[in-house]
């Protein structure tokens, strides 16, 4: 069974958000989440559910495996594969 590090996942999402110069509130609105949820994910307090992972993956145009820190490549997902 694969174990994921919530803190690293949160750091990666925070890094992507900051690279876009977005607030947590702006990311929350863009992905239909609450600001509290974004904060909790970024701080490693909660693990994003599959729906949230897909929303974030689509928003950042990154593979879910990148968000989960399974790979370090910033390979973008083809637009034909996005939600």
Legacy VTK file of the C-alpha trace (Angstrom):
# vtk DataFile Version 3.0
C-alpha trace
ASCII
DATASET POLYDATA
POINTS 83 float
0.000 0.000 0.000
1.297 3.443 -0.895
1.475 5.969 1.920
1.249 9.629 1.023
2.781 12.470 2.981
0.041 15.044 3.588
2.563 17.745 4.467
4.503 17.326 1.205
1.296 17.292 -0.815
0.159 20.465 0.912
3.523 22.108 0.268
3.328 21.227 -3.410
-0.165 22.683 -3.755
0.896 25.806 -1.880
3.938 26.157 -4.138
1.764 25.947 -7.260
-0.715 28.451 -5.847
1.994 30.922 -4.891
3.649 30.566 -8.304
0.363 31.834 -9.736
0.302 34.637 -7.137
-3.073 33.532 -5.875
-4.573 33.753 -2.439
-6.058 30.700 -0.776
-9.446 32.336 -1.189
-8.955 32.751 -4.955
-7.885 29.111 -5.333
-10.843 28.011 -3.232
-13.268 29.928 -5.455
-11.660 28.590 -8.647
-11.939 24.975 -7.450
-15.289 25.224 -5.645
-13.706 24.679 -2.235
-13.767 26.591 1.002
-10.761 28.665 2.007
-10.579 26.545 5.163
-10.246 23.382 3.068
-7.416 24.894 1.016
-5.694 26.029 4.219
-6.036 22.598 5.831
-4.672 20.838 2.740
-1.730 23.230 2.423
-0.880 22.854 6.113
-0.992 19.062 5.890
-3.951 18.815 8.261
-6.171 16.991 5.799
-5.761 14.866 2.705
-7.621 16.077 -0.388
-10.333 13.692 -1.557
-10.285 12.388 -5.135
-12.709 15.042 -6.389
-10.569 17.800 -4.911
-7.400 16.249 -6.344
-8.984 16.183 -9.799
-10.148 19.790 -9.480
-6.681 20.934 -8.402
-5.006 18.856 -11.097
-7.209 20.378 -13.744
-6.801 23.902 -12.380
-3.003 23.721 -12.168
-2.782 21.676 -15.380
-0.668 19.045 -13.620
-1.022 15.297 -13.247
-2.534 14.008 -10.012
0.691 12.007 -9.517
2.592 15.312 -9.434
0.248 16.726 -6.787
0.693 13.519 -4.779
4.494 13.890 -5.015
4.777 10.573 -6.837
6.953 12.244 -9.449
8.898 15.450 -9.679
8.210 16.136 -13.326
5.937 19.045 -13.961
4.396 17.340 -16.955
1.217 19.085 -17.931
-1.874 17.122 -18.742
-3.200 17.401 -22.284
-6.288 19.587 -22.497
-8.172 16.676 -24.035
-7.733 14.816 -20.724
-8.889 17.622 -18.460
-12.305 17.651 -16.819
LINES 1 84
83 0 1 2 3 4 5 6 7 8 9 10 11 12 13 14 15 16 17 18 19 20 21 22 23 24 25 26 27 28 29 30 31 32 33 34 35 36 37 38 39 40 41 42 43 44 45 46 47 48 49 50 51 52 53 54 55 56 57 58 59 60 61 62 63 64 65 66 67 68 69 70 71 72 73 74 75 76 77 78 79 80 81 82
